């Protein structure tokens, strides 16, 4: 018999009447982790979920858990290398589930069984979908099978099989757990055999789905998650031709992290990135708004994860708006180009030239530490997520520490930092200029704030009115997403300035808790040898 223990996710931290930990339920440290939506998890261990009707010390299960133990280090390594990863898991063909970081129990306790499944309708729909795909030649030349695995079917679905199933096909009624493992795996091995022999191990990207915990905290189009998964087959020589499926390994990825592959500053004020699945559905797009307001509550739209690309991309026929969409490139994110594509849209007539400049780090740092200066907190100047010790830094603090040589381990975007330093130096004289206007009483009545933003996400802000007299008490609050540099767009005032004629002011009204004020915006351009490029925008706040 095998002496092997594991952390059973339903038994962790459970004690018997005598105050001893129950078998497979020993002490399992759980700490709240911001990266996992403040759930209590253990980032040093994965743990095992075994279905309730499976004996948790079954030799087959123990053997397979033991064989998958090495995944624990792989999961930890993956997370250290790429802190953008969230949950990682392995579902074994023997019936257990290994999840990292370890938790699970707390979530399962919240689940309640409601009603019963309408199997007959589901079966009819399954047959219909498969038949249509075959008739229209839409299938991907796969074996077709419908498999129903349930722990207690309440209705007689045999009639559905009789009605739709091909005469020469058969179905097996499985009633016990032993049946499941024996029969289901037999089917899976037969179905997966061609894939193993041809080494076609597809990576699957799921449709986008909502992470409910993020509902209230992130931009709507960035709440979404996708899961990426692939089958794991036995590599043993003697079983290679049998195509033995060991399980499925996967991870959940916030789409926001994938969107960071196209940094905002490179796309400019009008460009944007989007992701689509092989079915042409949108995974992420700035115009995808998956939620709607129901009273005070935000709810997901019924079809939020099956919006077609054509629904958010259209031909711009208005001659006056010179922002024809240019599909620049579609890069595959996986070894299988059709499964998930990454697209970027750049616009004609805008942002075709970039103003680049060089300054020394010393000179730049001097101006970067000015009290009136801010950088875009949502942009990644430096990757503060990898090492937990770095998580306490704001982006500005991290960038400064990196440039001073105090944090050589930080991974920073050198190009963006170079542009930020340059912008800090070039815009430094503004502080003196704004002060001079104030001292010489040349500020027009009603102007409360002057501010300037640059393409590198840098902002300088000058307040002309004190807090007591200011109408816009908290100008550019975090909830005022349209006026901030975010992961999926430049601020509204920046976009307006860039779209319009340099030298002219454009105005738009806005309000803070019912108090209305007006933002006036104009662009700042740089010309050299007859070429003009956008350097940023200067903005005045009128009441």
Steps between C-alpha positions, in 0.01 A plus 500: 500500500612848427584745775439833337321802640374807324308814597133422440339839433177407680682380812779756544517661845226264629532350849324209671338517844834439673657804333716296260506567128297247304677275249592693178384814680818622665584866563497702179601865532265736318574871456292766327660587168417813302593331171235233560219746576589506872406134543690300761744280304834320538746602225753232607269201455239363266228283649273224374124496451361146492129461411282407798404159360861395442690324777778747578759226568418289193837356382444623142427851623797498740729377226387770254521773769851384583596516132362853470683622812781645284248749359509688830850633428405571139199707612707696756773560240248615240352745747840640598603537135168648393307662785215587265385138522208430729367149566690202353354153508523142384191284457601134503325234296475295821260758636686742731584867455829663610474877545763766568511705713340268757154599635163379359325396821377851574348539156330161496333569833318790334348279227139385519324253274194652338240310298592231252657498158274492195692221334260428218522858367877500531533170316272616216704821465829302497381273221373799304832689527709199396270416210503857369879521524533175305242594237655843437854366498586724797653226708875483543517137384475379861334190634154588623361374827243611751577387851276549798663440836273564797460384857130439466301570185145578606332443168492233238717628216523171313219614270717794387781262408256278311362799311828666398774243523620329185387137487852359497614718790443380851495642847597353831306561815747545783380477855794448735824685548700204377293514180587866456872451524501189286252594225550875476876471484466231234301746286746781564800287407336391176393857415838653583715232334539681162612815682771324697638311207512823292624709794210743452456618856265792457519795735147617571410860586153530654253777425541797732320469830435735787704504817229614741744618767646755258155641415538824687873555475611504137407653166207303362672349200782379724295303751511204272703182537589226257619149582764328295521121519659203326483121526788305658582160347722219624846501342587144598637315196289189551171696516578768243279354228210455746461875551459487876359826636635587845292812545466865410723781623391862494521852638270800532628824350357849551458649151642825635838328518483391136407855400823625655683334208417815305607783735274804487781746429599308185146493364455875551179685580288342225642154459376206702541127529240223503485123536275262310437126528506260207121539481533872431372589846662781692710413801594863567433828320469860630145518360393177666289601799397172661293651783179698527342685791195338653391762753817549702640155422737419215407180319661314209309522171356160402723466192806691624737216403370443148527846345614482141794713381278658235276640774771729637707569186336691218599700194531870577312678224510850652755692291551767768635256757836395367538183705460225241585176668816334383531139596866493571570148606345192649745301704423150617536445873524126478665232288160466328431829324128440475441460872565850626610804303636830617418798278614860503322792339694814410347808338582684181610860528571483873800389696707409198794692648641469848719763662796326665765666713790405721596634841738370766354294784636753755333794326176303455487377861537854630181605319316170552494558877321835467189521728268613218583195285308170470522198269222265384442262791328239280785479249791263549817707517643230729361152576431530875302175518781245465673542836262544796751749647437733205122502533508784752641745242292726279611506134678832559683372810602181318627692195705738716652217709589310180661807341700569819634142480338406832283225348700334220263198508198702389396433141432839342402625156820679398343679200209633702730612785728680253198685355371579850836648608514709185143627554583583864798715394325674209188586702685611816498876406118494503492509879687835501282629213174408677631656824595821319147528357359471849745750657432754226122463536470379141279199578152561362220492760341160542803296393569255784761261364752484218641165399702339224520137388752333271504188289709319762209528748671778694290782649583832663226670699485858634217608732401866481217479754530371856302193615240718677420706193533225238182378335668188362613372840652175375592560141579179308374258762570126444129444422526761223655239271446700181738768619784270607769311311368142525603166355247529220502871409656845524299760697210677328670841523810355331303338218300818437814713480675260266200467266460872443692790349813589698475846658121494543330424830223240525258483792291232663287500815553251782382472859610375840206385715264739327739798500548599135812647347660529155833366375675697226762312305755571226790304355871567532696415186867495412622586151836415350609537138144544379368193686256534790441250780265500797682551829205516736214723604456796729171534682330768702210440728228765480196525721 
